[in-house]
Amino acid sequence: MEITYENEHLEKLINNYGELKKKYGEEIAYKLQKRLVEIDSAPNLNVMKSGPPHFRHKLKGNRNSQYAIDITRKYKLIIIPMDGDDKEALSTVTRIKIIEISNHYE
């Protein structure tokens, strides 16, 4: 899948292991990098399952066009599908935009 980013700052942070480790700690940095490899290797968003280990799920309310993918139970990647015939049909989504790394409990 093609990955884009909400802004240049987020892109630099996510693609710099040292900065990720400083900001989030080694466990989150490692797991985020692992999740990015999985996303990059996936042919479409549907492959990122709604069950373990990804726990991909659609958000609600003012975030209803967004999805979350677990980094850990506490931290999530918040993404937006960027293509596809029907963004609800996740098997057609091959491009996503990462908009934030969210600490679910803050």
N, C-alpha and C positions, 0 to 999 in steps of 0.2 A: 504494500500500500504506500502511496505517496504521503509524506508528512510535511505539513507546513506549520508555521507558528504564528501566534497572535501578534508578536512583535519581535524585534531583533534582540532585545534584552533576554526574553524567555528562550529564544533559540540558542543564544550564546551560553546561557546557564545550563540548559539541558544537554548541550553537546560538550560541556567541559566537566569531566568527572571530578576534578579537584574542587571546582566551585560548588558543584552539587554536594560533595562530601562536607565542605565547610558549612554550607547552609542547612543541610538536612541530616547529616551524619552518614556513616559508611553504609549501613543497611539500606537506607532509602536510596542513596546514590546507586548502589549495586543493583537493587531491584528495579529501579527506574530504567537503567541502561538495558537490563535484561528485557523488560517490557517493550522498550523501543525496538529492540532487535526482533521481537515477536511481531510487533505491529508492522514493521518494515517488511518482514517476510510473508505476511499474510496477503492473500490475493484480494480479500475484501473484508469489510468490517464484521460480517456475520461469523467469520472464523474466530473472532475474539468472543468466546462463549460467555453466556450470561451466568454460567456456573464457574466453579473453580478451574483454573487459578485466576481468571480474568475478572469475573463478576461484572461484566459489562452490563450497564443498565441505563435506561433513559431517565433523564431528570424531569422534574415537574415544575409547575408554576412558571415564573418568569425565565426559567432555564429549559423550557420544554423542547427546544431545538438542540439541546446538548445531551451528551452521554458521558458517563463516568466509567473509567476502567481502573480497577484496583492496582495500586503499586504495593500497598499493604492494606490491612483492614482499616487503618487510620488515614492513609494518604491515597489520593486518587488523581489520575490524569483526567482533566475535563477537556472534552473534544467536541468538535462540530463536524458532521459529515459535509463534505464539500462537493460531492457529485452524486451521480446515480439517478436512475429513472424516477425513483421514488425513494426519498431519503429514509422512509420507514422500512423499505425493502433493503435491509442491510447487505444482502448479497450483491447489490449493484453499486455499493459505495466502495470506491477504490482510492479516494483521497480524503484525508482528514486534516483539520487544523487543531493543534493543541492550543488551548486558550489559557490554561493554568494548571499548576500543581496545587491541589487543594488538601488542606488538613481538615478532614471531615468533622473533627471535634472542636475546632476553634471558631 
